């Protein structure tokens, strides 16, 4: 079985097509447009992921940071501080939960848009 020049060209074309498709889909998608803050099960506020900032939540019990389209909890007034150790979130459906303070931060996409 010999590898012909046409076989190499075909494989190269497929790899380039796949890479370009990935780049186009990735550039056109929104990984999550809003960080939605829920306190005691009710929506408290919404923050755009495109705007960097530090926000004091829930009457000062938690501090949330949005930077480069990602959200993390910087400070919390709870004994275990598990919400701080949950890391950053940026994709629709991800959440940071602080049970002692009854606080949940979720990522939601733009209404009416489909996540790819």
C-alpha positions, 0 to 999 in steps of 0.5 A: 500500500503506497501513500500517494501525493493525492492522499497527503493533499486530502489529509492536509485539506481535511486538517486545515478545514477542521482547524478553520471550522474550530476557530470560526465556531469558537470565535462566534460563540459566547461562553456565557454572557452574564453572571447571575447572582441568586440569594436565597433562591431569588435572582439578585443581580446580573453582571456582564462577563465582558465588563471586568470588575469586583463586586460586593454581594449579599450585603458584604458577605461575598466578593465576586471578581469578573476578569477576562470573561471569567468569574471567581469568588475572591472573599467570603465570610463563611467558615469553610470558604469552599466557594473561593476554592471552587475556582473560576467559571466561564461557561453556561451552566457552571456555578459557584455555590456558597451554602452558608451565605445562601448565595449561588452564582451561575453563568447564563448565555445571551437570551435567544442565542444558542450555545454551540 
